[in-house]
Amino acid sequence: MIANPPFYGALEEAGIGIPLDFRGMTGITFIDTVLISQVAPVPEGEWLPLLFHELVHVLRYQELGLEKFVRVYVMGWAAACGRALARHPVGARCVRTRRKVPVSAGAAF
């Protein structure tokens, strides 16, 4: 399981909702580090697409830099409030990139 940051407890005590619950995530990327949950199951055949998705985030971090990535991604995510990933400014680019690059289980990565 990907744990929530320690300060989330203080948010909850103050009556502030958790902005993003990491515990239910299968994977997440921080700059050049990809975390894959050991608890959230990844269906057979979905590991490569998941890894590809997270590696696209690594590229976005490199392209935009940390500050701009966080501003664009987090603010876009917050504004979307759960809308489909394809409607998100950075997420839409990830989806478009994934469509352009065919990925198969036997292909070199």
A tleap script that builds the chain and sets N, CA, C and O, in Angstrom:
source leaprc.protein.ff14SB
mol = sequence {
  NMET ILE ALA ASN PRO PRO PHE TYR GLY ALA
  LEU GLU GLU ALA GLY ILE GLY ILE PRO LEU
  ASP PHE ARG GLY MET THR GLY ILE THR PHE
  ILE ASP THR VAL LEU ILE SER GLN VAL ALA
  PRO VAL PRO GLU GLY GLU TRP LEU PRO LEU
  LEU PHE HIE GLU LEU VAL HIE VAL LEU ARG
  TYR GLN GLU LEU GLY LEU GLU LYS PHE VAL
  ARG VAL TYR VAL MET GLY TRP ALA ALA ALA
  CYS GLY ARG ALA LEU ALA ARG HIE PRO VAL
  GLY ALA ARG CYS VAL ARG THR ARG ARG LYS
  VAL PRO VAL SER ALA GLY ALA ALA CPHE
}
set mol.1.N position { 0.840 -1.178 0.000 }
set mol.1.CA position { 0.000 0.000 0.000 }
set mol.1.C position { 0.885 1.243 0.000 }
set mol.1.O position { 1.912 1.281 0.679 }
set mol.2.N position { 0.492 2.237 -0.749 }
set mol.2.CA position { 1.178 3.524 -0.755 }
set mol.2.C position { 0.547 4.342 0.369 }
set mol.2.O position { -0.635 4.682 0.312 }
set mol.3.N position { 1.334 4.651 1.379 }
set mol.3.CA position { 0.820 5.341 2.561 }
set mol.3.C position { 0.570 6.823 2.284 }
set mol.3.O position { 1.248 7.442 1.464 }
set mol.4.N position { -0.410 7.372 2.982 }
set mol.4.CA position { -0.643 8.805 2.928 }
set mol.4.C position { 0.444 9.529 3.718 }
set mol.4.O position { 1.021 8.952 4.640 }
set mol.5.N position { 0.733 10.784 3.371 }
set mol.5.CA position { 1.745 11.538 4.112 }
set mol.5.C position { 1.330 11.711 5.577 }
set mol.5.O position { 0.139 11.779 5.879 }
set mol.6.N position { 2.303 11.781 6.479 }
set mol.6.CA position { 2.002 11.903 7.916 }
set mol.6.C position { 1.123 13.113 8.270 }
set mol.6.O position { 0.344 13.044 9.221 }
set mol.7.N position { 1.238 14.213 7.523 }
set mol.7.CA position { 0.473 15.407 7.886 }
set mol.7.C position { -1.026 15.258 7.614 }
set mol.7.O position { -1.807 16.117 8.024 }
set mol.8.N position { -1.442 14.194 6.937 }
set mol.8.CA position { -2.863 13.979 6.686 }
set mol.8.C position { -3.641 13.827 7.993 }
set mol.8.O position { -4.803 14.224 8.073 }
set mol.9.N position { -2.998 13.249 9.023 }
set mol.9.CA position { -3.656 13.107 10.328 }
set mol.9.C position { -4.041 14.465 10.889 }
set mol.9.O position { -5.128 14.619 11.447 }
set mol.10.N position { -3.162 15.453 10.748 }
set mol.10.CA position { -3.445 16.803 11.229 }
set mol.10.C position { -4.594 17.435 10.439 }
set mol.10.O position { -5.411 18.168 10.996 }
set mol.11.N position { -4.647 17.146 9.145 }
set mol.11.CA position { -5.751 17.668 8.334 }
set mol.11.C position { -7.088 17.111 8.829 }
set mol.11.O position { -8.064 17.843 8.996 }
set mol.12.N position { -7.103 15.801 9.056 }
set mol.12.CA position { -8.334 15.169 9.517 }
set mol.12.C position { -8.762 15.700 10.876 }
set mol.12.O position { -9.947 15.935 11.111 }
set mol.13.N position { -7.789 15.891 11.778 }
set mol.13.CA position { -8.092 16.437 13.108 }
set mol.13.C position { -8.655 17.850 13.006 }
set mol.13.O position { -9.480 18.246 13.829 }
set mol.14.N position { -8.220 18.611 12.009 }
set mol.14.CA position { -8.704 19.975 11.809 }
set mol.14.C position { -10.013 20.004 11.028 }
set mol.14.O position { -10.552 21.075 10.752 }
set mol.15.N position { -10.523 18.823 10.671 }
set mol.15.CA position { -11.774 18.765 9.933 }
set mol.15.C position { -11.624 19.032 8.447 }
set mol.15.O position { -12.607 19.308 7.759 }
set mol.16.N position { -10.397 18.952 7.951 }
set mol.16.CA position { -10.121 19.174 6.530 }
set mol.16.C position { -10.048 17.818 5.846 }
set mol.16.O position { -9.343 16.920 6.308 }
set mol.17.N position { -10.760 17.676 4.770 }
set mol.17.CA position { -10.763 16.413 4.039 }
set mol.17.C position { -9.418 16.120 3.408 }
set mol.17.O position { -8.672 17.034 3.058 }
set mol.18.N position { -9.113 14.843 3.266 }
set mol.18.CA position { -7.870 14.420 2.617 }
set mol.18.C position { -7.963 14.794 1.138 }
set mol.18.O position { -8.916 14.410 0.461 }
set mol.19.N position { -6.977 15.542 0.634 }
set mol.19.CA position { -7.055 15.985 -0.756 }
set mol.19.C position { -6.873 14.859 -1.779 }
set mol.19.O position { -7.458 14.911 -2.861 }
set mol.20.N position { -6.089 13.869 -1.456 }
set mol.20.CA position { -5.813 12.774 -2.383 }
set mol.20.C position { -5.404 11.562 -1.558 }
set mol.20.O position { -4.373 11.584 -0.887 }
set mol.21.N position { -6.205 10.512 -1.607 }
set mol.21.CA position { -5.938 9.324 -0.800 }
set mol.21.C position { -5.031 8.368 -1.581 }
set mol.21.O position { -5.471 7.701 -2.517 }
set mol.22.N position { -3.775 8.316 -1.183 }
set mol.22.CA position { -2.788 7.481 -1.863 }
set mol.22.C position { -3.024 5.993 -1.632 }
set mol.22.O position { -2.580 5.168 -2.430 }
set mol.23.N position { -3.720 5.638 -0.545 }
set mol.23.CA position { -3.879 4.227 -0.170 }
set mol.23.C position { -4.618 3.407 -1.220 }
set mol.23.O position { -4.436 2.191 -1.283 }
set mol.24.N position { -5.439 4.037 -2.036 }
set mol.24.CA position { -6.176 3.305 -3.057 }
set mol.24.C position { -5.497 3.304 -4.419 }
set mol.24.O position { -6.030 2.754 -5.383 }
set mol.25.N position { -4.332 3.913 -4.496 }
set mol.25.CA position { -3.644 4.018 -5.787 }
set mol.25.C position { -2.840 2.771 -6.097 }
set mol.25.O position { -2.265 2.141 -5.210 }
set mol.26.N position { -2.812 2.435 -7.360 }
set mol.26.CA position { -1.988 1.324 -7.816 }
set mol.26.C position { -0.560 1.797 -8.043 }
set mol.26.O position { 0.391 1.071 -7.754 }
set mol.27.N position { -0.408 3.014 -8.560 }
set mol.27.CA position { 0.913 3.567 -8.811 }
set mol.27.C position { 0.887 5.075 -8.752 }
set mol.27.O position { -0.150 5.700 -8.974 }
set mol.28.N position { 2.037 5.659 -8.452 }
set mol.28.CA position { 2.173 7.119 -8.429 }
set mol.28.C position { 3.640 7.450 -8.685 }
set mol.28.O position { 4.536 6.679 -8.340 }
set mol.29.N position { 3.864 8.603 -9.291 }
set mol.29.CA position { 5.221 9.026 -9.638 }
set mol.29.C position { 5.564 10.311 -8.911 }
set mol.29.O position { 4.766 11.247 -8.876 }
set mol.30.N position { 6.758 10.353 -8.330 }
set mol.30.CA position { 7.310 11.553 -7.722 }
set mol.30.C position { 8.648 11.834 -8.389 }
set mol.30.O position { 9.641 11.161 -8.112 }
set mol.31.N position { 8.669 12.813 -9.255 }
set mol.31.CA position { 9.834 13.259 -10.012 }
set mol.31.C position { 10.380 12.113 -10.864 }
set mol.31.O position { 9.920 11.914 -11.988 }
set mol.32.N position { 11.356 11.352 -10.347 }
set mol.32.CA position { 11.923 10.257 -11.134 }
set mol.32.C position { 11.753 8.909 -10.430 }
set mol.32.O position { 12.435 7.936 -10.752 }
set mol.33.N position { 10.841 8.871 -9.473 }
set mol.33.CA position { 10.603 7.662 -8.697 }
set mol.33.C position { 9.163 7.210 -8.880 }
set mol.33.O position { 8.225 7.967 -8.630 }
set mol.34.N position { 9.001 5.971 -9.318 }
set mol.34.CA position { 7.672 5.398 -9.516 }
set mol.34.C position { 7.405 4.427 -8.375 }
set mol.34.O position { 8.198 3.521 -8.119 }
set mol.35.N position { 6.275 4.624 -7.689 }
set mol.35.CA position { 5.860 3.713 -6.627 }
set mol.35.C position { 4.708 2.874 -7.147 }
set mol.35.O position { 3.737 3.405 -7.685 }
set mol.36.N position { 4.817 1.574 -6.988 }
set mol.36.CA position { 3.755 0.648 -7.356 }
set mol.36.C position { 3.326 -0.060 -6.076 }
set mol.36.O position { 4.154 -0.628 -5.363 }
set mol.37.N position { 2.039 -0.023 -5.794 }
set mol.37.CA position { 1.519 -0.614 -4.574 }
set mol.37.C position { 1.660 -2.123 -4.592 }
set mol.37.O position { 1.441 -2.762 -5.621 }
set mol.38.N position { 2.026 -2.691 -3.453 }
set mol.38.CA position { 2.072 -4.145 -3.319 }
set mol.38.C position { 0.698 -4.694 -2.952 }
set mol.38.O position { 0.458 -5.896 -3.059 }
set mol.39.N position { -0.204 -3.813 -2.520 }
set mol.39.CA position { -1.522 -4.240 -2.061 }
set mol.39.C position { -2.570 -4.144 -3.165 }
set mol.39.O position { -3.377 -5.058 -3.332 }
set mol.40.N position { -2.565 -3.045 -3.920 }
set mol.40.CA position { -3.560 -2.863 -4.986 }
set mol.40.C position { -3.210 -3.789 -6.143 }
set mol.40.O position { -2.151 -3.649 -6.756 }
set mol.41.N position { -4.085 -4.723 -6.441 }
set mol.41.CA position { -3.767 -5.690 -7.489 }
set mol.41.C position { -3.777 -5.063 -8.888 }
set mol.41.O position { -4.618 -4.223 -9.207 }
set mol.42.N position { -2.837 -5.486 -9.692 }
set mol.42.CA position { -2.772 -5.063 -11.090 }
set mol.42.C position { -3.170 -6.290 -11.914 }
set mol.42.O position { -2.512 -7.328 -11.844 }
set mol.43.N position { -4.243 -6.167 -12.689 }
set mol.43.CA position { -4.688 -7.323 -13.484 }
set mol.43.C position { -3.607 -7.796 -14.461 }
set mol.43.O position { -2.769 -7.018 -14.916 }
set mol.44.N position { -3.655 -9.076 -14.764 }
set mol.44.CA position { -2.737 -9.674 -15.741 }
set mol.44.C position { -2.748 -8.844 -17.020 }
set mol.44.O position { -3.816 -8.491 -17.521 }
set mol.45.N position { -1.601 -8.540 -17.535 }
set mol.45.CA position { -1.498 -7.776 -18.773 }
set mol.45.C position { -1.570 -6.267 -18.595 }
set mol.45.O position { -1.470 -5.527 -19.574 }
set mol.46.N position { -1.741 -5.798 -17.361 }
set mol.46.CA position { -1.850 -4.358 -17.127 }
set mol.46.C position { -0.585 -3.740 -16.541 }
set mol.46.O position { -0.520 -2.523 -16.365 }
set mol.47.N position { 0.420 -4.557 -16.237 }
set mol.47.CA position { 1.661 -4.019 -15.662 }
set mol.47.C position { 2.373 -3.083 -16.627 }
set mol.47.O position { 2.800 -1.997 -16.236 }
set mol.48.N position { 2.502 -3.490 -17.869 }
set mol.48.CA position { 3.215 -2.664 -18.840 }
set mol.48.C position { 2.493 -1.345 -19.101 }
set mol.48.O position { 3.145 -0.301 -19.106 }
set mol.49.N position { 1.166 -1.343 -19.320 }
set mol.49.CA position { 0.484 -0.056 -19.481 }
set mol.49.C position { 0.599 0.839 -18.239 }
set mol.49.O position { 0.736 2.056 -18.363 }
set mol.50.N position { 0.544 0.236 -17.040 }
set mol.50.CA position { 0.690 1.023 -15.814 }
set mol.50.C position { 2.080 1.638 -15.739 }
set mol.50.O position { 2.220 2.829 -15.458 }
set mol.51.N position { 3.094 0.844 -15.985 }
set mol.51.CA position { 4.465 1.351 -15.944 }
set mol.51.C position { 4.666 2.432 -17.009 }
set mol.51.O position { 5.304 3.451 -16.747 }
set mol.52.N position { 4.129 2.213 -18.193 }
set mol.52.CA position { 4.226 3.212 -19.259 }
set mol.52.C position { 3.588 4.520 -18.805 }
set mol.52.O position { 4.171 5.591 -18.976 }
set mol.53.N position { 2.395 4.436 -18.230 }
set mol.53.CA position { 1.678 5.621 -17.747 }
set mol.53.C position { 2.532 6.386 -16.735 }
set mol.53.O position { 2.660 7.607 -16.824 }
set mol.54.N position { 3.109 5.672 -15.783 }
set mol.54.CA position { 3.922 6.333 -14.754 }
set mol.54.C position { 5.206 6.909 -15.346 }
set mol.54.O position { 5.653 7.973 -14.919 }
set mol.55.N position { 5.805 6.226 -16.320 }
set mol.55.CA position { 7.017 6.754 -16.951 }
set mol.55.C position { 6.728 8.012 -17.766 }
set mol.55.O position { 7.600 8.867 -17.914 }
set mol.56.N position { 5.511 8.129 -18.294 }
set mol.56.CA position { 5.133 9.372 -18.972 }
set mol.56.C position { 5.144 10.520 -17.964 }
set mol.56.O position { 5.532 11.639 -18.302 }
set mol.57.N position { 4.722 10.249 -16.731 }
set mol.57.CA position { 4.801 11.284 -15.687 }
set mol.57.C position { 6.252 11.674 -15.412 }
set mol.57.O position { 6.545 12.851 -15.200 }
set mol.58.N position { 7.157 10.704 -15.414 }
set mol.58.CA position { 8.583 11.013 -15.242 }
set mol.58.C position { 9.027 11.992 -16.327 }
set mol.58.O position { 9.718 12.970 -16.041 }
set mol.59.N position { 8.631 11.728 -17.563 }
set mol.59.CA position { 8.985 12.635 -18.663 }
set mol.59.C position { 8.362 14.002 -18.487 }
set mol.59.O position { 9.006 15.010 -18.780 }
set mol.60.N position { 7.129 14.066 -18.017 }
set mol.60.CA position { 6.469 15.358 -17.794 }
set mol.60.C position { 7.205 16.152 -16.711 }
set mol.60.O position { 7.371 17.365 -16.835 }
set mol.61.N position { 7.647 15.466 -15.647 }
set mol.61.CA position { 8.444 16.138 -14.608 }
set mol.61.C position { 9.701 16.739 -15.231 }
set mol.61.O position { 10.049 17.885 -14.947 }
set mol.62.N position { 10.384 15.965 -16.082 }
set mol.62.CA position { 11.605 16.453 -16.716 }
set mol.62.C position { 11.316 17.633 -17.631 }
set mol.62.O position { 12.075 18.602 -17.664 }
set mol.63.N position { 10.225 17.550 -18.366 }
set mol.63.CA position { 9.875 18.595 -19.323 }
set mol.63.C position { 9.434 19.887 -18.629 }
set mol.63.O position { 9.861 20.976 -19.012 }
set mol.64.N position { 8.586 19.766 -17.619 }
set mol.64.CA position { 7.989 20.933 -16.979 }
set mol.64.C position { 8.760 21.429 -15.760 }
set mol.64.O position { 8.647 22.597 -15.390 }
set mol.65.N position { 9.538 20.556 -15.136 }
set mol.65.CA position { 10.154 20.898 -13.854 }
set mol.65.C position { 9.140 20.651 -12.742 }
set mol.65.O position { 7.932 20.621 -12.976 }
set mol.66.N position { 9.651 20.476 -11.539 }
set mol.66.CA position { 8.805 20.115 -10.400 }
set mol.66.C position { 7.709 21.144 -10.144 }
set mol.66.O position { 6.536 20.786 -10.030 }
set mol.67.N position { 8.078 22.407 -10.054 }
set mol.67.CA position { 7.104 23.436 -9.684 }
set mol.67.C position { 5.962 23.534 -10.696 }
set mol.67.O position { 4.792 23.569 -10.316 }
set mol.68.N position { 6.303 23.578 -11.978 }
set mol.68.CA position { 5.263 23.702 -13.000 }
set mol.68.C position { 4.441 22.416 -13.103 }
set mol.68.O position { 3.225 22.475 -13.288 }
set mol.69.N position { 5.095 21.254 -12.985 }
set mol.69.CA position { 4.362 19.996 -13.027 }
set mol.69.C position { 3.311 19.974 -11.919 }
set mol.69.O position { 2.146 19.655 -12.157 }
set mol.70.N position { 3.741 20.316 -10.710 }
set mol.70.CA position { 2.811 20.296 -9.576 }
set mol.70.C position { 1.686 21.298 -9.809 }
set mol.70.O position { 0.519 20.988 -9.573 }
set mol.71.N position { 2.025 22.479 -10.265 }
set mol.71.CA position { 1.007 23.499 -10.509 }
set mol.71.C position { 0.005 23.017 -11.564 }
set mol.71.O position { -1.205 23.086 -11.345 }
set mol.72.N position { 0.496 22.537 -12.692 }
set mol.72.CA position { -0.382 22.106 -13.783 }
set mol.72.C position { -1.145 20.845 -13.400 }
set mol.72.O position { -2.360 20.770 -13.586 }
set mol.73.N position { -0.439 19.862 -12.869 }
set mol.73.CA position { -1.060 18.574 -12.603 }
set mol.73.C position { -2.004 18.631 -11.409 }
set mol.73.O position { -3.164 18.233 -11.516 }
set mol.74.N position { -1.518 19.121 -10.276 }
set mol.74.CA position { -2.342 19.123 -9.067 }
set mol.74.C position { -3.508 20.099 -9.213 }
set mol.74.O position { -4.637 19.770 -8.849 }
set mol.75.N position { -3.247 21.282 -9.736 }
set mol.75.CA position { -4.340 22.237 -9.893 }
set mol.75.C position { -5.343 21.730 -10.927 }
set mol.75.O position { -6.550 21.911 -10.764 }
set mol.76.N position { -4.855 21.107 -11.973 }
set mol.76.CA position { -5.754 20.514 -12.961 }
set mol.76.C position { -6.562 19.383 -12.371 }
set mol.76.O position { -7.754 19.249 -12.650 }
set mol.77.N position { -5.914 18.564 -11.550 }
set mol.77.CA position { -6.610 17.456 -10.902 }
set mol.77.C position { -7.657 17.994 -9.943 }
set mol.77.O position { -8.789 17.512 -9.920 }
set mol.78.N position { -7.285 18.986 -9.157 }
set mol.78.CA position { -8.220 19.553 -8.190 }
set mol.78.C position { -9.409 20.189 -8.901 }
set mol.78.O position { -10.547 20.047 -8.455 }
set mol.79.N position { -9.153 20.884 -9.998 }
set mol.79.CA position { -10.237 21.515 -10.749 }
set mol.79.C position { -11.147 20.463 -11.369 }
set mol.79.O position { -12.359 20.658 -11.460 }
set mol.80.N position { -10.569 19.363 -11.789 }
set mol.80.CA position { -11.359 18.304 -12.422 }
set mol.80.C position { -12.227 17.566 -11.410 }
set mol.80.O position { -13.299 17.067 -11.752 }
set mol.81.N position { -11.758 17.499 -10.153 }
set mol.81.CA position { -12.513 16.829 -9.077 }
set mol.81.C position { -13.074 15.484 -9.503 }
set mol.81.O position { -14.267 15.215 -9.362 }
set mol.82.N position { -12.195 14.651 -10.022 }
set mol.82.CA position { -12.613 13.297 -10.348 }
set mol.82.C position { -13.075 13.093 -11.779 }
set mol.82.O position { -13.512 11.996 -12.126 }
set mol.83.N position { -12.993 14.119 -12.625 }
set mol.83.CA position { -13.345 13.921 -14.035 }
set mol.83.C position { -12.384 12.933 -14.672 }
set mol.83.O position { -11.340 12.621 -14.100 }
set mol.84.N position { -12.722 12.452 -15.823 }
set mol.84.CA position { -11.893 11.471 -16.531 }
set mol.84.C position { -10.493 12.022 -16.765 }
set mol.84.O position { -10.327 13.218 -17.006 }
set mol.85.N position { -9.497 11.165 -16.697 }
set mol.85.CA position { -8.101 11.551 -16.892 }
set mol.85.C position { -7.896 12.265 -18.220 }
set mol.85.O position { -7.085 13.188 -18.300 }
set mol.86.N position { -8.597 11.870 -19.241 }
set mol.86.CA position { -8.417 12.465 -20.563 }
set mol.86.C position { -8.804 13.934 -20.607 }
set mol.86.O position { -8.429 14.631 -21.549 }
set mol.87.N position { -9.535 14.421 -19.630 }
set mol.87.CA position { -9.919 15.834 -19.585 }
set mol.87.C position { -8.900 16.680 -18.835 }
set mol.87.O position { -8.999 17.907 -18.830 }
set mol.88.N position { -7.940 16.051 -18.213 }
set mol.88.CA position { -6.932 16.728 -17.407 }
set mol.88.C position { -5.799 17.211 -18.309 }
set mol.88.O position { -5.388 16.473 -19.204 }
set mol.89.N position { -5.270 18.444 -18.105 }
set mol.89.CA position { -4.260 18.986 -19.022 }
set mol.89.C position { -3.040 18.081 -19.218 }
set mol.89.O position { -2.628 17.840 -20.353 }
set mol.90.N position { -2.466 17.584 -18.136 }
set mol.90.CA position { -1.304 16.702 -18.263 }
set mol.90.C position { -1.764 15.288 -18.572 }
set mol.90.O position { -1.142 14.596 -19.378 }
set mol.91.N position { -2.840 14.854 -17.942 }
set mol.91.CA position { -3.361 13.519 -18.182 }
set mol.91.C position { -3.753 13.307 -19.630 }
set mol.91.O position { -3.518 12.237 -20.191 }
set mol.92.N position { -4.348 14.316 -20.234 }
set mol.92.CA position { -4.738 14.206 -21.642 }
set mol.92.C position { -3.512 13.984 -22.507 }
set mol.92.O position { -3.554 13.210 -23.463 }
set mol.93.N position { -2.424 14.657 -22.178 }
set mol.93.CA position { -1.188 14.477 -22.941 }
set mol.93.C position { -0.656 13.062 -22.749 }
set mol.93.O position { -0.158 12.455 -23.696 }
set mol.94.N position { -0.757 12.531 -21.529 }
set mol.94.CA position { -0.327 11.156 -21.267 }
set mol.94.C position { -1.145 10.185 -22.100 }
set mol.94.O position { -0.600 9.261 -22.702 }
set mol.95.N position { -2.457 10.397 -22.133 }
set mol.95.CA position { -3.336 9.516 -22.893 }
set mol.95.C position { -2.997 9.591 -24.377 }
set mol.95.O position { -2.918 8.562 -25.047 }
set mol.96.N position { -2.795 10.812 -24.900 }
set mol.96.CA position { -2.451 10.965 -26.316 }
set mol.96.C position { -1.119 10.292 -26.620 }
set mol.96.O position { -0.980 9.635 -27.651 }
set mol.97.N position { -0.137 10.449 -25.732 }
set mol.97.CA position { 1.177 9.845 -25.934 }
set mol.97.C position { 1.048 8.331 -25.951 }
set mol.97.O position { 1.642 7.665 -26.799 }
set mol.98.N position { 0.280 7.787 -25.027 }
set mol.98.CA position { 0.114 6.335 -24.950 }
set mol.98.C position { -0.531 5.802 -26.217 }
set mol.98.O position { -0.180 4.716 -26.679 }
set mol.99.N position { -1.473 6.553 -26.790 }
set mol.99.CA position { -2.122 6.105 -28.025 }
set mol.99.C position { -1.141 6.076 -29.191 }
set mol.99.O position { -1.263 5.237 -30.084 }
set mol.100.N position { -0.173 6.984 -29.190 }
set mol.100.CA position { 0.776 7.088 -30.297 }
set mol.100.C position { 1.856 6.013 -30.250 }
set mol.100.O position { 2.440 5.664 -31.275 }
set mol.101.N position { 2.115 5.495 -29.059 }
set mol.101.CA position { 3.206 4.524 -28.893 }
set mol.101.C position { 2.607 3.160 -28.612 }
set mol.101.O position { 2.138 2.907 -27.502 }
set mol.102.N position { 2.615 2.279 -29.597 }
set mol.102.CA position { 2.042 0.943 -29.348 }
set mol.102.C position { 2.926 0.168 -28.374 }
set mol.102.O position { 4.147 0.118 -28.518 }
set mol.103.N position { 2.285 -0.424 -27.395 }
set mol.103.CA position { 3.020 -1.183 -26.389 }
set mol.103.C position { 2.442 -2.588 -26.356 }
set mol.103.O position { 1.243 -2.774 -26.146 }
set mol.104.N position { 3.299 -3.568 -26.564 }
set mol.104.CA position { 2.853 -4.953 -26.462 }
set mol.104.C position { 3.757 -5.676 -25.495 }
set mol.104.O position { 4.892 -5.262 -25.258 }
set mol.105.N position { 3.254 -6.752 -24.941 }
set mol.105.CA position { 3.986 -7.489 -23.912 }
set mol.105.C position { 5.356 -7.973 -24.414 }
set mol.105.O position { 6.294 -8.086 -23.624 }
set mol.106.N position { 5.476 -8.255 -25.701 }
set mol.106.CA position { 6.734 -8.772 -26.218 }
set mol.106.C position { 7.686 -7.693 -26.714 }
set mol.106.O position { 8.830 -7.991 -27.058 }
set mol.107.N position { 7.238 -6.460 -26.755 }
set mol.107.CA position { 8.069 -5.371 -27.307 }
set mol.107.C position { 9.114 -4.898 -26.311 }
set mol.107.O position { 8.903 -4.926 -25.099 }
set mol.108.N position { 10.244 -4.464 -26.849 }
set mol.108.CA position { 11.269 -3.862 -25.995 }
set mol.108.C position { 10.737 -2.540 -25.494 }
set mol.108.O position { 10.000 -1.851 -26.199 }
set mol.109.N position { 11.106 -2.185 -24.285 }
set mol.109.CA position { 10.591 -0.967 -23.681 }
set mol.109.C position { 11.677 0.057 -23.583 }
set mol.109.O position { 11.440 1.163 -23.097 }
savepdb mol mol.pdb
quit
